[in-house]
Amino acid sequence: MNKPFTSFLPSHDGQRSAVIEWPWDCQQAFDKGVACAQTWLSNNDTGWLWADLIIERDVLPGGLQRRAFEVGFLSRVHQRLCSPFGGNHQARKTCLNL
């Protein structure tokens, strides 16, 4: 059984941080998902968001590592969408409890 490890999603764009527990071997995948999303958000010359998610995720082994990547990636995109920089989406009022 894998030991639990706490992943930390830093606050960004004025949105709260989050703490998520994964098996220790998923930490790198989670961080990679956050970084990949940030790269997409920061680059004006990027392609489709879903394509970047799939291409980068499919490099990882299956199972929880892919899930950790997806959660990191989508959590970072969620922070942007809920910020004034991303349209001030109403989900910004949703508290993240995982």
HUZIUR-V784460 format. One record per residue. N is the residue number from 1. RES is the residue in three letters. PSI is psi in whole degrees, -180 to 180 (999 if undefined). NEAR is the number of other ideal C-beta (glycine too) atoms within 12 Angstrom. Layout:
BEGIN
n=N res=RES psi=PSI near=NEAR
n=N res=RES psi=PSI near=NEAR
END
This chain:
BEGIN
n=1 res=MET psi=139 near=6
n=2 res=ASN psi=143 near=15
n=3 res=LYS psi=141 near=12
n=4 res=PRO psi=148 near=16
n=5 res=PHE psi=141 near=21
n=6 res=THR psi=122 near=18
n=7 res=SER psi=144 near=32
n=8 res=PHE psi=120 near=20
n=9 res=LEU psi=112 near=34
n=10 res=PRO psi=152 near=20
n=11 res=SER psi=148 near=18
n=12 res=HIS psi=149 near=27
n=13 res=ASP psi=32 near=28
n=14 res=GLY psi=9 near=15
n=15 res=GLN psi=154 near=29
n=16 res=ARG psi=157 near=22
n=17 res=SER psi=171 near=19
n=18 res=ALA psi=149 near=27
n=19 res=VAL psi=128 near=19
n=20 res=ILE psi=133 near=30
n=21 res=GLU psi=128 near=20
n=22 res=TRP psi=164 near=32
n=23 res=PRO psi=150 near=22
n=24 res=TRP psi=-32 near=19
n=25 res=ASP psi=3 near=20
n=26 res=CYS psi=-9 near=31
n=27 res=GLN psi=-46 near=28
n=28 res=GLN psi=-38 near=23
n=29 res=ALA psi=-41 near=35
n=30 res=PHE psi=-50 near=41
n=31 res=ASP psi=-39 near=28
n=32 res=LYS psi=-40 near=29
n=33 res=GLY psi=-44 near=38
n=34 res=VAL psi=-46 near=37
n=35 res=ALA psi=-39 near=23
n=36 res=CYS psi=-44 near=33
n=37 res=ALA psi=-41 near=37
n=38 res=GLN psi=-40 near=25
n=39 res=THR psi=-45 near=22
n=40 res=TRP psi=-45 near=27
n=41 res=LEU psi=-30 near=25
n=42 res=SER psi=-12 near=16
n=43 res=ASN psi=122 near=13
n=44 res=ASN psi=-11 near=8
n=45 res=ASP psi=49 near=7
n=46 res=THR psi=163 near=18
n=47 res=GLY psi=-151 near=14
n=48 res=TRP psi=135 near=10
n=49 res=LEU psi=-45 near=23
n=50 res=TRP psi=-34 near=17
n=51 res=ALA psi=-43 near=14
n=52 res=ASP psi=-42 near=29
n=53 res=LEU psi=-49 near=29
n=54 res=ILE psi=-45 near=18
n=55 res=ILE psi=-47 near=18
n=56 res=GLU psi=-38 near=26
n=57 res=ARG psi=-39 near=29
n=58 res=ASP psi=-9 near=16
n=59 res=VAL psi=-25 near=18
n=60 res=LEU psi=156 near=28
n=61 res=PRO psi=160 near=16
n=62 res=GLY psi=-173 near=14
n=63 res=GLY psi=-137 near=17
n=64 res=LEU psi=-30 near=26
n=65 res=GLN psi=-40 near=29
n=66 res=ARG psi=-40 near=25
n=67 res=ARG psi=-43 near=23
n=68 res=ALA psi=-41 near=36
n=69 res=PHE psi=-48 near=38
n=70 res=GLU psi=-44 near=34
n=71 res=VAL psi=-43 near=33
n=72 res=GLY psi=-46 near=39
n=73 res=PHE psi=-53 near=37
n=74 res=LEU psi=-29 near=30
n=75 res=SER psi=-40 near=37
n=76 res=ARG psi=-41 near=39
n=77 res=VAL psi=-40 near=34
n=78 res=HIS psi=-44 near=30
n=79 res=GLN psi=-42 near=33
n=80 res=ARG psi=-45 near=29
n=81 res=LEU psi=-33 near=25
n=82 res=CYS psi=-3 near=27
n=83 res=SER psi=166 near=22
n=84 res=PRO psi=-23 near=14
n=85 res=PHE psi=-20 near=18
n=86 res=GLY psi=19 near=23
n=87 res=GLY psi=-1 near=15
n=88 res=ASN psi=45 near=16
n=89 res=HIS psi=142 near=19
n=90 res=GLN psi=-17 near=10
n=91 res=ALA psi=-9 near=20
n=92 res=ARG psi=-20 near=22
n=93 res=LYS psi=-4 near=11
n=94 res=THR psi=126 near=15
n=95 res=CYS psi=134 near=11
n=96 res=LEU psi=113 near=21
n=97 res=ASN psi=108 near=8
n=98 res=LEU psi=999 near=16
END
